[in-house]
Amino acid sequence: MPPPRHPQHYRLRLPGPVAVPTRVLQATAVPVLNHRGPEFRAIVAAVEQRIRPVIGTENPVLFFASSGTGVMEASLVNIGSPGEFVLVCVNGQFGARFSAIARSLGIKVEELEFEWGTAIRADVLAERLCGREYRAVVVVHNESSTGVTANIEAIGRVVRETNALLIVDSVSGLGGIPMRQDEWSVDILVSASQKALMCPPGLALASLSTKALKVIQRNDRFSRFYWDFRKALVSIDSHETPFTAPVSLMAGLLESLQIIHEEGLHAVFARHNKLAMAFRRGAVALGFTLYGQADSLSPTVVALRVPAQINGGDIVRRLYTHHHTIIAGSRNKLEGQVIRVGTMGDFDLNDVLTDLSYLEETVQQLGVRVNRGSAVTAALSFPEEKEN
Ligand SMILES: *Cc1c(COP(=O)(O)O)cnc(C)c1O
């Protein structure tokens, strides 16, 4: 059997992994370097320097060959111990995953639940923390299952008054939406390469505050080996990782950070926001409703409730078979009702307009009455143009 070939037209529009810029792909397609040599150490040092402003930190940043879930687990394995309590804020699937990881480790988990699609409320969290001791509070920065962001600044103000560490999963946020780890008092920030950082999957990172370092250095934690942050901290002092680093992906990440800084962080965040809003306007013109709390909609993941008479799964399938366009449905309690599109990675306004015109054709074929061209027109009616 011949090996499968890469399809010619293939539009990866998922909330991760995302389409990767050609420059980044090219940066990964170079001869593999010695992971202990000066050339690779220079790449690690440059990545550290360029990622710090994206994370908003002066902390050590650790890199691992892993998907995002690996560093979610690592963050807990390095600070928890059996019998300790961790409070996980759950307003979607990734919060629920964090809580499942903690339970699997034997950590005592309490969940602070918020209705899916709503944002985590700092005031409710503050009340919950009153008089209770937790080893950590876990929050997802950008809940990719619902397309809702968390106000980490407000949450950080609450958690920093306690002994608990604040663990934040910004796997689908970092690089696309602001993160100020030090200002916002985030103790462990975890992320991964394949979302707004615009790289192929397989590289994950964790950034640690001084408050987190103190807990990590203690000896009463779980046994751990590959995930031991203490080992990684020693190695990163000489710009290395304890075990073989994904050297090609690190080179790719350096290039994507280069692209981000050439555009300017502020401009990058503004672009994600503007294009996500354009996508939403277009989808609303087709009869979709916005899923998620209006003041907390994500700039990197657009979640849409499908018109009542159709099934989200049919939209996903048709976009793939007819247009080689890959978006996500929902594999949880929102299955069939909510579709999700990534507005991050290698994408621009043309991609949004193409997505919308395919989406328009698709819902029409599924029996929704639409005026052809209405989605693209709505997407292009930028608010600033209306003011003129
Ligand atoms: C994608 C994602 C993850 C990690 O998923 P992996 O498949 O393990 O990389 C974690 N949290 C959020 C919010 C995500 O979007």
The ligand as a Gaussian input file, in Angstrom:
#p B3LYP/6-31G(d) Opt

LIG

0 1
 C       -5.903000      22.090000      23.360000
 C       -6.072000      22.383000      24.792000
 C       -5.389000      21.653000      25.784000
 C       -4.405000      20.552000      25.535000
 O       -4.769000      19.581000      24.667000
 P       -3.664000      18.598000      24.048000
 O       -4.451000      17.880000      23.017000
 O       -3.185000      17.737000      25.135000
 O       -2.572000      19.465000      23.505000
 C       -5.555000      22.030000      27.088000
 N       -6.359000      23.039000      27.427000
 C       -7.017000      23.764000      26.511000
 C       -7.872000      24.898000      26.968000
 C       -6.904000      23.460000      25.173000
 O       -7.566000      24.187000      24.258000

